[in-house]
Amino acid sequence: MDLHYEIQGNGEAIVLLHSGGADLRDWQWIVPQLQEHYQVITFDGRGAGKSPPLLEPADYVEELRSLLDHLQIDRAILVGHSIGGQIATDFALAYPHRVIKLILIAPGLSGFQFSPEIQQQFAQIMAAAPDAEKMTELMLEQCLYRVVMSSPQRDLMIEMSRHNIRRSFEWKTFEMRWAQPPTIDRLSELTPETLFIIGTNDMADNLQVAELFQQVPSIHFAYLEGADHMPTLTHADAVSQLIRQFLNRSQSVDAMLRTPAENSISRL
C-alpha cells in the first residue's frame, strides 16, 4: 500500500475521504472529536498530500478497497467530503457488505453534469496552468469557498489548495474511473443507512445533488446554516456532532434528522 495514511484512536473503524484539491488536513479538526470512540483512518488520495501522483487512470473505489484490505478491515463507516463523498457512494454500491454506515458531506455524484457556468470556471482554472498561484486564486474565488475564505481557516485553505494544485503537475493523466452505470441512475439501490450534510451557502449544483439523494431509501439530511463547501474546516464542531449523533442513533438525533418520507430536513 503506497498511499499515505494515518490512524488515530481505537474502536469501530471510520474512514474519512477528503475533498478535491485537499488532503487529509481536511479532517484535522474533526479527527480529535472522533478518535476517542473510533479507530479513525485518514489518508491522502492518489495525487494529493503525501501520496504518489496519478500515473494511470485513477480507480479510487478499488484503491479504497485495497486500503481496507491492507489494514485488515472487513467493514467500516465511510465519511466522504465532496469527491470523497462520490468515492464513498460508489464504493457503497460496489461493496455494500463492507459499509456499516455512510456519511456524505456535500458529495459529488457520478454521472452528474455540472452547469455550464461551473464548467467554464473549471476551464479557466486549468487554462492558468502552470501558474499555481493564479490557479489557486481562481479556484478559491468561486462562490462555494466564500465562507471559508473569510474565516480563520483561510490560510489553511490557501496552503492546502496551493500544495495540491502543485502536486497535480506531477500527474501523467487526469482520467478517473467512476461507477458504471453511473451512480446518478442507481441512488435507489444504496443500502447503507446514510447521513447527508451540506451547507446552505454551497453552490446551486451541489444543492441540486442533495435533492437527487432523496431517492436513497434510508437517508437523513442536515443543512448547516452559513456553511459553504468546506464545513469540515469552518463548522467542524457541528459536523462532528452530527456524525457522532448519527452513529449513536440516540433519541436526540432521531428528533434532529428526518428522512425525506417524513418531509423534513433539519437546519443547524
DRENDO-1510 file (C-alpha; in Angstrom, 1 decimal, always signed):
<recs>
REC; n; res; u; v; w
REC; 1; MET; +0.0; +0.0; +0.0 .
REC; 2; ASP; +1.7; +3.2; -1.2 .
REC; 3; LEU; -0.9; +5.7; -0.1 .
REC; 4; HIS; -0.1; +7.9; +2.8 .
REC; 5; TYR; -2.5; +7.2; +5.7 .
REC; 6; GLU; -2.8; +7.9; +9.4 .
REC; 7; ILE; -4.7; +6.1; +12.2 .
REC; 8; GLN; -5.8; +7.5; +15.5 .
REC; 9; GLY; -7.9; +6.0; +18.3 .
REC; 10; ASN; -9.4; +2.6; +18.8 .
REC; 11; GLY; -12.8; +1.1; +18.3 .
REC; 12; GLU; -15.0; +0.6; +15.2 .
REC; 13; ALA; -13.2; +1.7; +12.0 .
REC; 14; ILE; -14.3; +5.0; +10.5 .
REC; 15; VAL; -12.6; +6.1; +7.2 .
REC; 16; LEU; -12.5; +9.7; +6.2 .
REC; 17; LEU; -12.2; +10.6; +2.5 .
REC; 18; HIS; -11.1; +14.2; +1.8 .
REC; 19; SER; -12.4; +16.7; -0.8 .
REC; 20; GLY; -10.9; +17.6; -4.1 .
REC; 21; GLY; -7.9; +20.0; -4.0 .
REC; 22; ALA; -7.4; +19.0; -0.4 .
REC; 23; ASP; -5.7; +16.2; +1.6 .
REC; 24; LEU; -6.1; +14.6; +5.0 .
REC; 25; ARG; -5.8; +18.0; +6.6 .
REC; 26; ASP; -9.4; +18.4; +5.5 .
REC; 27; TRP; -10.2; +16.5; +8.8 .
REC; 28; GLN; -7.7; +18.0; +11.2 .
REC; 29; TRP; -10.4; +19.5; +13.5 .
REC; 30; ILE; -12.8; +16.5; +13.2 .
REC; 31; VAL; -10.4; +13.6; +13.9 .
REC; 32; PRO; -9.8; +14.7; +17.5 .
REC; 33; GLN; -13.5; +14.6; +18.1 .
REC; 34; LEU; -14.0; +11.1; +16.8 .
REC; 35; GLN; -10.8; +9.3; +17.9 .
REC; 36; GLU; -12.0; +8.9; +21.5 .
REC; 37; HIS; -14.6; +6.3; +20.4 .
REC; 38; TYR; -13.5; +5.1; +17.0 .
REC; 39; GLN; -10.4; +4.0; +15.1 .
REC; 40; VAL; -10.2; +6.9; +12.7 .
REC; 41; ILE; -8.4; +6.4; +9.4 .
REC; 42; THR; -7.5; +9.4; +7.2 .
REC; 43; PHE; -5.5; +9.2; +4.0 .
REC; 44; ASP; -4.3; +11.2; +1.1 .
REC; 45; GLY; -5.9; +10.2; -2.1 .
REC; 46; ARG; -3.6; +9.4; -5.0 .
REC; 47; GLY; -2.1; +12.6; -6.4 .
REC; 48; ALA; -2.8; +14.5; -3.2 .
REC; 49; GLY; -1.0; +15.3; +0.0 .
REC; 50; LYS; +1.9; +12.9; +0.5 .
REC; 51; SER; +0.6; +10.1; -1.7 .
REC; 52; PRO; +2.1; +9.2; -5.1 .
REC; 53; PRO; +0.9; +11.1; -8.3 .
REC; 54; LEU; -1.6; +9.7; -10.8 .
REC; 55; LEU; +0.5; +7.8; -13.4 .
REC; 56; GLU; -2.5; +5.9; -14.9 .
REC; 57; PRO; -6.3; +6.4; -14.8 .
REC; 58; ALA; -7.5; +6.6; -11.2 .
REC; 59; ASP; -9.8; +4.0; -9.7 .
REC; 60; TYR; -10.5; +5.5; -6.3 .
REC; 61; VAL; -13.0; +2.8; -5.3 .
REC; 62; GLU; -10.6; +0.0; -5.8 .
REC; 63; GLU; -7.9; +2.0; -4.0 .
REC; 64; LEU; -10.2; +2.4; -1.0 .
REC; 65; ARG; -10.8; -1.4; -1.1 .
REC; 66; SER; -7.1; -2.0; -1.2 .
REC; 67; LEU; -6.5; +0.3; +1.8 .
REC; 68; LEU; -9.2; -1.6; +3.8 .
REC; 69; ASP; -7.7; -4.9; +2.8 .
REC; 70; HIS; -4.2; -3.7; +3.8 .
REC; 71; LEU; -5.5; -2.6; +7.2 .
REC; 72; GLN; -7.4; -5.9; +7.5 .
REC; 73; ILE; -10.7; -4.0; +8.0 .
REC; 74; ASP; -13.7; -6.0; +6.8 .
REC; 75; ARG; -16.3; -3.4; +7.4 .
REC; 76; ALA; -16.1; +0.4; +8.1 .
REC; 77; ILE; -18.1; +3.5; +8.5 .
REC; 78; LEU; -17.3; +5.8; +5.5 .
REC; 79; VAL; -17.3; +9.6; +5.7 .
REC; 80; GLY; -16.7; +11.3; +2.4 .
REC; 81; HIS; -16.4; +15.0; +1.6 .
REC; 82; SER; -17.0; +16.4; -2.0 .
REC; 83; ILE; -15.2; +14.0; -4.4 .
REC; 84; GLY; -14.5; +11.9; -1.3 .
REC; 85; GLY; -18.3; +11.5; -0.9 .
REC; 86; GLN; -18.5; +10.5; -4.6 .
REC; 87; ILE; -15.9; +7.8; -4.0 .
REC; 88; ALA; -17.7; +6.6; -0.8 .
REC; 89; THR; -21.0; +6.4; -2.6 .
REC; 90; ASP; -19.6; +4.4; -5.5 .
REC; 91; PHE; -17.9; +2.1; -3.0 .
REC; 92; ALA; -21.1; +1.5; -1.1 .
REC; 93; LEU; -22.8; +0.4; -4.4 .
REC; 94; ALA; -19.9; -1.8; -5.3 .
REC; 95; TYR; -19.2; -3.3; -1.9 .
REC; 96; PRO; -22.4; -2.8; +0.3 .
REC; 97; HIS; -21.4; -5.6; +2.6 .
REC; 98; ARG; -18.3; -3.6; +3.6 .
REC; 99; VAL; -20.1; -0.4; +4.6 .
REC; 100; ILE; -21.5; -0.1; +8.1 .
REC; 101; LYS; -23.0; +3.4; +7.6 .
REC; 102; LEU; -22.4; +6.1; +5.0 .
REC; 103; ILE; -21.9; +9.8; +5.8 .
REC; 104; LEU; -21.7; +12.3; +2.9 .
REC; 105; ILE; -20.6; +15.9; +3.2 .
REC; 106; ALA; -21.5; +18.0; +0.1 .
REC; 107; PRO; -20.7; +14.9; -2.0 .
REC; 108; GLY; -20.0; +14.7; -5.7 .
REC; 109; LEU; -22.2; +12.3; -7.7 .
REC; 110; SER; -21.0; +10.0; -10.6 .
REC; 111; GLY; -22.9; +10.9; -13.7 .
REC; 112; PHE; -24.0; +14.4; -12.6 .
REC; 113; GLN; -23.4; +17.1; -15.1 .
REC; 114; PHE; -22.2; +20.5; -13.7 .
REC; 115; SER; -23.8; +23.6; -15.0 .
REC; 116; PRO; -22.1; +25.5; -17.9 .
REC; 117; GLU; -21.0; +28.2; -15.5 .
REC; 118; ILE; -19.2; +25.8; -13.3 .
REC; 119; GLN; -17.6; +24.0; -16.3 .
REC; 120; GLN; -16.4; +27.4; -17.6 .
REC; 121; GLN; -14.9; +28.3; -14.2 .
REC; 122; PHE; -13.0; +25.0; -14.1 .
REC; 123; ALA; -11.7; +25.6; -17.7 .
REC; 124; GLN; -10.4; +29.0; -16.6 .
REC; 125; ILE; -8.5; +27.4; -13.7 .
REC; 126; MET; -6.9; +24.8; -16.0 .
REC; 127; ALA; -6.1; +27.4; -18.6 .
REC; 128; ALA; -3.9; +29.3; -16.0 .
REC; 129; ALA; -1.5; +26.3; -15.7 .
REC; 130; PRO; +1.3; +26.1; -14.8 .
REC; 131; ASP; +0.9; +29.2; -12.7 .
REC; 132; ALA; +0.0; +27.6; -9.4 .
REC; 133; GLU; -0.7; +30.9; -7.6 .
REC; 134; LYS; -3.1; +32.0; -10.3 .
REC; 135; MET; -4.8; +28.7; -10.3 .
REC; 136; THR; -5.2; +28.7; -6.6 .
REC; 137; GLU; -6.6; +32.3; -6.7 .
REC; 138; LEU; -9.1; +31.4; -9.4 .
REC; 139; MET; -10.3; +28.3; -7.6 .
REC; 140; LEU; -10.8; +29.9; -4.2 .
REC; 141; GLU; -12.6; +33.0; -5.5 .
REC; 142; GLN; -15.5; +30.7; -6.5 .
REC; 143; CYS; -18.8; +31.1; -4.6 .
REC; 144; LEU; -18.6; +27.8; -2.9 .
REC; 145; TYR; -15.5; +29.0; -0.9 .
REC; 146; ARG; -16.7; +32.4; +0.2 .
REC; 147; VAL; -17.3; +31.4; +3.8 .
REC; 148; VAL; -14.0; +29.6; +4.4 .
REC; 149; MET; -12.1; +32.4; +2.7 .
REC; 150; SER; -13.4; +34.9; +5.2 .
REC; 151; SER; -12.8; +32.6; +8.1 .
REC; 152; PRO; -9.9; +31.9; +10.5 .
REC; 153; GLN; -9.3; +28.8; +8.3 .
REC; 154; ARG; -8.4; +30.9; +5.3 .
REC; 155; ASP; -4.6; +30.3; +5.5 .
REC; 156; LEU; -5.0; +26.6; +5.8 .
REC; 157; MET; -7.4; +26.5; +2.8 .
REC; 158; ILE; -5.0; +28.5; +0.7 .
REC; 159; GLU; -1.9; +26.4; +1.7 .
REC; 160; MET; -3.8; +23.1; +1.1 .
REC; 161; SER; -5.1; +24.2; -2.2 .
REC; 162; ARG; -1.8; +25.5; -3.5 .
REC; 163; HIS; +0.0; +22.4; -2.4 .
REC; 164; ASN; -2.4; +20.1; -4.2 .
REC; 165; ILE; -2.5; +22.1; -7.3 .
REC; 166; ARG; +1.3; +21.9; -7.5 .
REC; 167; ARG; +1.0; +18.2; -6.9 .
REC; 168; SER; -1.2; +17.9; -9.9 .
REC; 169; PHE; +1.7; +19.0; -12.2 .
REC; 170; GLU; +3.2; +15.6; -11.4 .
REC; 171; TRP; +0.2; +13.7; -12.7 .
REC; 172; LYS; +0.5; +11.8; -16.0 .
REC; 173; THR; -3.3; +11.7; -16.5 .
REC; 174; PHE; -6.4; +13.3; -15.2 .
REC; 175; GLU; -8.7; +10.4; -16.2 .
REC; 176; MET; -10.8; +8.9; -13.4 .
REC; 177; ARG; -12.9; +5.8; -13.5 .
REC; 178; TRP; -16.3; +6.0; -11.9 .
REC; 179; ALA; -19.2; +3.6; -11.4 .
REC; 180; GLN; -20.9; +2.2; -14.5 .
REC; 181; PRO; -23.9; +2.5; -14.9 .
REC; 182; PRO; -23.5; +6.0; -13.3 .
REC; 183; THR; -24.5; +6.3; -9.7 .
REC; 184; ILE; -26.9; +9.1; -10.5 .
REC; 185; ASP; -29.1; +6.4; -12.1 .
REC; 186; ARG; -28.7; +4.0; -9.1 .
REC; 187; LEU; -29.3; +6.0; -6.0 .
REC; 188; SER; -32.3; +4.0; -5.1 .
REC; 189; GLU; -30.0; +0.9; -4.8 .
REC; 190; LEU; -27.9; +2.3; -2.0 .
REC; 191; THR; -28.5; +0.1; +1.1 .
REC; 192; PRO; -26.4; +1.6; +3.9 .
REC; 193; GLU; -28.1; +4.0; +6.3 .
REC; 194; THR; -26.9; +7.4; +5.1 .
REC; 195; LEU; -26.4; +10.9; +6.5 .
REC; 196; PHE; -26.2; +13.8; +4.1 .
REC; 197; ILE; -24.7; +17.0; +5.4 .
REC; 198; ILE; -24.4; +20.2; +3.3 .
REC; 199; GLY; -24.0; +23.9; +3.9 .
REC; 200; THR; -26.8; +26.3; +3.0 .
REC; 201; ASN; -24.2; +28.5; +1.2 .
REC; 202; ASP; -22.8; +25.8; -1.0 .
REC; 203; MET; -23.2; +26.3; -4.8 .
REC; 204; ALA; -26.5; +25.6; -6.5 .
REC; 205; ASP; -25.2; +22.5; -8.3 .
REC; 206; ASN; -24.3; +20.8; -5.0 .
REC; 207; LEU; -27.7; +21.7; -3.5 .
REC; 208; GLN; -29.2; +20.0; -6.6 .
REC; 209; VAL; -27.2; +16.9; -5.8 .
REC; 210; ALA; -28.8; +16.9; -2.4 .
REC; 211; GLU; -32.2; +16.8; -3.9 .
REC; 212; LEU; -31.2; +13.9; -6.1 .
REC; 213; PHE; -30.1; +11.9; -3.0 .
REC; 214; GLN; -33.6; +11.9; -1.7 .
REC; 215; GLN; -34.0; +8.8; -3.8 .
REC; 216; VAL; -31.8; +6.9; -1.3 .
REC; 217; PRO; -34.1; +4.6; +0.8 .
REC; 218; SER; -32.6; +5.2; +4.2 .
REC; 219; ILE; -31.2; +8.7; +4.3 .
REC; 220; HIS; -31.2; +11.7; +6.7 .
REC; 221; PHE; -30.3; +15.3; +5.8 .
REC; 222; ALA; -28.8; +18.1; +7.8 .
REC; 223; TYR; -28.3; +21.6; +6.3 .
REC; 224; LEU; -25.6; +23.7; +8.1 .
REC; 225; GLU; -26.7; +27.3; +8.2 .
REC; 226; GLY; -24.0; +29.7; +6.9 .
REC; 227; ALA; -21.6; +27.0; +5.8 .
REC; 228; ASP; -20.2; +26.8; +2.2 .
REC; 229; HIS; -18.5; +23.8; +0.6 .
REC; 230; MET; -15.9; +23.4; +3.4 .
REC; 231; PRO; -17.9; +22.8; +6.6 .
REC; 232; THR; -15.2; +20.4; +7.7 .
REC; 233; LEU; -13.0; +23.4; +8.3 .
REC; 234; THR; -15.4; +26.2; +9.3 .
REC; 235; HIS; -18.1; +24.1; +11.1 .
REC; 236; ALA; -16.0; +21.2; +12.4 .
REC; 237; ASP; -17.8; +21.0; +15.8 .
REC; 238; ALA; -21.2; +20.9; +14.2 .
REC; 239; VAL; -20.1; +18.3; +11.6 .
REC; 240; SER; -18.5; +16.2; +14.3 .
REC; 241; GLN; -21.6; +16.4; +16.5 .
REC; 242; LEU; -23.8; +15.3; +13.6 .
REC; 243; ILE; -21.5; +12.3; +12.8 .
REC; 244; ARG; -21.4; +11.2; +16.4 .
REC; 245; GLN; -25.2; +11.5; +16.9 .
REC; 246; PHE; -25.9; +9.7; +13.7 .
REC; 247; LEU; -23.7; +6.8; +14.6 .
REC; 248; ASN; -25.1; +6.6; +18.1 .
REC; 249; ARG; -28.6; +6.8; +16.7 .
REC; 250; SER; -29.8; +8.3; +20.0 .
REC; 251; GLN; -33.2; +9.7; +20.6 .
REC; 252; SER; -31.9; +13.2; +20.1 .
REC; 253; VAL; -30.7; +12.5; +16.6 .
REC; 254; ASP; -33.9; +10.9; +15.6 .
REC; 255; ALA; -35.6; +14.2; +16.5 .
REC; 256; MET; -32.9; +16.2; +14.7 .
REC; 257; LEU; -32.7; +14.2; +11.4 .
REC; 258; ARG; -35.7; +13.2; +9.3 .
REC; 259; THR; -36.0; +11.1; +6.2 .
REC; 260; PRO; -37.4; +12.6; +3.0 .
REC; 261; ALA; -40.5; +10.5; +3.6 .
REC; 262; GLU; -41.2; +12.5; +6.7 .
REC; 263; ASN; -40.9; +15.6; +4.6 .
REC; 264; SER; -38.5; +17.4; +6.9 .
REC; 265; ILE; -34.8; +18.4; +6.6 .
REC; 266; SER; -33.0; +19.7; +9.6 .
REC; 267; ARG; -31.2; +23.0; +9.6 .
REC; 268; LEU; -28.5; +23.7; +12.2 .
</recs>
